[in-house]
Amino acid sequence: MLTAIVLICSVAITPDIETCSRQNAIAVIRLPAVFENSKSCFMHGQAYVADTSIAQNLAADERVKVVCTRDQ
């Protein structure tokens, strides 16, 4: 099972979104659901961001990254 993690990263800290991680993100949000495959996990992670105020309240220098990890 997979869990979606939403990372909010500053381009000042991580100009390359690929280097955005839990360790350097300015906010980390764990979705309260688990998914059977990575496609479903990623799509629900993106939908979560779109359906909340997270995307609307981003600063100009902030980016969103959705990461799916094995549920612990």
SERO-95802 format. One record per residue (C-alpha): residue in three letters; x, y negated, z; residue number from 0. Coordinates in Angstrom, 3 decimals. Layout:
<sites>
{"Ala"; {X; Y; Z}; NUM};
...
</sites>
This chain:
<sites>
{"Met"; {0.000; 0.000; 0.000}; 0};
{"Leu"; {1.105; -3.540; -0.779}; 1};
{"Thr"; {0.635; -6.857; 0.974}; 2};
{"Ala"; {0.718; -10.227; -0.791}; 3};
{"Ile"; {2.945; -12.893; 0.718}; 4};
{"Val"; {2.539; -16.505; -0.434}; 5};
{"Leu"; {5.709; -18.579; -0.170}; 6};
{"Ile"; {5.748; -22.370; -0.387}; 7};
{"Cys"; {9.217; -23.571; -1.323}; 8};
{"Ser"; {10.761; -26.976; -1.831}; 9};
{"Val"; {12.676; -27.561; -5.054}; 10};
{"Ala"; {15.148; -29.572; -2.973}; 11};
{"Ile"; {16.075; -26.368; -1.106}; 12};
{"Thr"; {15.470; -23.791; -3.848}; 13};
{"Pro"; {15.516; -25.431; -7.289}; 14};
{"Asp"; {15.251; -21.975; -8.888}; 15};
{"Ile"; {11.940; -20.391; -7.813}; 16};
{"Glu"; {13.524; -16.937; -8.045}; 17};
{"Thr"; {15.688; -17.779; -5.037}; 18};
{"Cys"; {12.636; -18.704; -2.950}; 19};
{"Ser"; {12.343; -16.204; -0.078}; 20};
{"Arg"; {10.861; -15.866; 3.400}; 21};
{"Gln"; {14.129; -17.167; 4.824}; 22};
{"Asn"; {14.133; -20.482; 2.917}; 23};
{"Ala"; {10.400; -21.120; 2.365}; 24};
{"Ile"; {8.820; -24.047; 4.165}; 25};
{"Ala"; {5.629; -21.994; 4.664}; 26};
{"Val"; {4.894; -18.261; 4.561}; 27};
{"Ile"; {1.341; -16.919; 4.409}; 28};
{"Arg"; {0.509; -13.211; 4.598}; 29};
{"Leu"; {-2.806; -12.224; 3.030}; 30};
{"Pro"; {-5.001; -10.204; 5.405}; 31};
{"Ala"; {-5.565; -7.402; 2.879}; 32};
{"Val"; {-3.677; -4.527; 1.325}; 33};
{"Phe"; {-3.635; -3.446; -2.309}; 34};
{"Glu"; {-2.975; -0.185; -4.077}; 35};
{"Asn"; {-0.841; -1.522; -6.924}; 36};
{"Ser"; {1.364; -4.505; -7.700}; 37};
{"Lys"; {-0.917; -5.927; -10.398}; 38};
{"Ser"; {-3.891; -6.089; -8.048}; 39};
{"Cys"; {-1.713; -7.486; -5.259}; 40};
{"Phe"; {-0.287; -10.250; -7.430}; 41};
{"Met"; {-3.669; -11.191; -8.913}; 42};
{"His"; {-5.305; -11.416; -5.480}; 43};
{"Gly"; {-2.364; -13.453; -4.199}; 44};
{"Gln"; {-2.768; -15.948; -7.030}; 45};
{"Ala"; {-6.542; -16.075; -6.531}; 46};
{"Tyr"; {-6.048; -16.731; -2.807}; 47};
{"Val"; {-3.847; -19.719; -3.575}; 48};
{"Ala"; {-6.322; -21.027; -6.166}; 49};
{"Asp"; {-9.325; -20.643; -3.836}; 50};
{"Thr"; {-7.778; -22.486; -0.903}; 51};
{"Ser"; {-6.480; -25.993; -0.365}; 52};
{"Ile"; {-2.883; -24.735; -0.556}; 53};
{"Ala"; {-2.494; -25.541; -4.247}; 54};
{"Gln"; {-4.269; -28.891; -3.936}; 55};
{"Asn"; {-2.127; -30.049; -1.021}; 56};
{"Leu"; {1.282; -29.252; -2.487}; 57};
{"Ala"; {3.796; -32.066; -2.528}; 58};
{"Ala"; {5.343; -32.955; -5.867}; 59};
{"Asp"; {8.538; -31.109; -4.926}; 60};
{"Glu"; {6.858; -27.903; -3.678}; 61};
{"Arg"; {6.253; -24.677; -5.595}; 62};
{"Val"; {4.268; -21.504; -4.861}; 63};
{"Lys"; {5.590; -17.983; -5.210}; 64};
{"Val"; {3.547; -14.823; -4.631}; 65};
{"Val"; {5.509; -11.744; -3.570}; 66};
{"Cys"; {4.065; -8.277; -3.056}; 67};
{"Thr"; {5.772; -6.045; -0.516}; 68};
{"Arg"; {5.165; -2.630; 0.961}; 69};
{"Asp"; {2.716; -2.892; 3.864}; 70};
{"Gln"; {4.433; -2.277; 7.182}; 71};
</sites>
